[in-house]
Amino acid sequence: EVQLLESGGGLVQPGGSLRLSCVASGFMFTSYGMSWVRQAPGKGLEWVSSINGSGNGTYYADSVKGRFTISRDKSKNMLYLQMNSLRVEDTAIFYCAKDMRRGSGNTNSFDAWGQGTLVTVSS
Amino acid sequence: EIVLTQSPATLSLSPGERATLSCRASQSISNYLLWYQHKPGQAPRLLIYDAFNRATGIPARFSGSGSGTDFTLTISSLEPEDFAVYYCQQRSNWPPITFGQGTRLEIK
């Protein structure tokens, strides 16, 4: 069974940093692209970032480019999102999501999602 | 950036009724359109990929159609567990990957 479990959320002041983690199990982690998607309070889903299976291709929404860094550790089956220079508008539940199809690229069809971790940016 | 516009924003129906949800893209996305179901406190669930293909384990009452710019998600006969928020997502032209703003399907 595919499982994704996020952690690392919490309360942080504007300008602060946080690193989110997502541990994956039940599938060959290095064969699938992975992504982060967030949902601000009362809002819809917003794509944040994606990384390909090998980790050498990364993509970002304009709203987080230059502030967030996605990475993965194949030895630990872990996906990360390093978030710097956090803003109030980054407050959201952050979900990690798995590509549906295995391959070297990202297909961006998300067939498994974690339960999410809440990030609150407030002074 | 491709903008997805979902309609209606809220749909009020009763169990057993047919639900029709729409998603319109700001430019052609071929059939690279997905539908997700999202309930509060839960992970989003993939229903339909590439416009009309049901994901693994999705009941046959869910169906998708459309291509180009206009897409539809149909639930043929609503079950109590189907009341949720539904999002469309495009994967044609990225980054960015974009989602529609969602349709809330509520019990009438």
Boltz contact constraints between the chains, C-beta under 6 A:
constraints:
  - contact:
      token1: [A, 44]
      token2: [B, 99]
      max_distance: 6.0
  - contact:
      token1: [A, 44]
      token2: [B, 101]
      max_distance: 6.0
  - contact:
      token1: [A, 44]
      token2: [B, 102]
      max_distance: 6.0
  - contact:
      token1: [A, 45]
      token2: [B, 87]
      max_distance: 6.0
  - contact:
      token1: [A, 45]
      token2: [B, 99]
      max_distance: 6.0
  - contact:
      token1: [A, 47]
      token2: [B, 96]
      max_distance: 6.0
  - contact:
      token1: [A, 47]
      token2: [B, 97]
      max_distance: 6.0
  - contact:
      token1: [A, 59]
      token2: [B, 95]
      max_distance: 6.0
  - contact:
      token1: [A, 61]
      token2: [B, 96]
      max_distance: 6.0
  - contact:
      token1: [A, 108]
      token2: [B, 91]
      max_distance: 6.0
  - contact:
      token1: [A, 108]
      token2: [B, 97]
      max_distance: 6.0
  - contact:
      token1: [A, 109]
      token2: [B, 34]
      max_distance: 6.0
  - contact:
      token1: [A, 109]
      token2: [B, 49]
      max_distance: 6.0
  - contact:
      token1: [A, 111]
      token2: [B, 46]
      max_distance: 6.0
  - contact:
      token1: [A, 113]
      token2: [B, 43]
      max_distance: 6.0
  - contact:
      token1: [A, 113]
      token2: [B, 44]
      max_distance: 6.0
  - contact:
      token1: [A, 115]
      token2: [B, 43]
      max_distance: 6.0
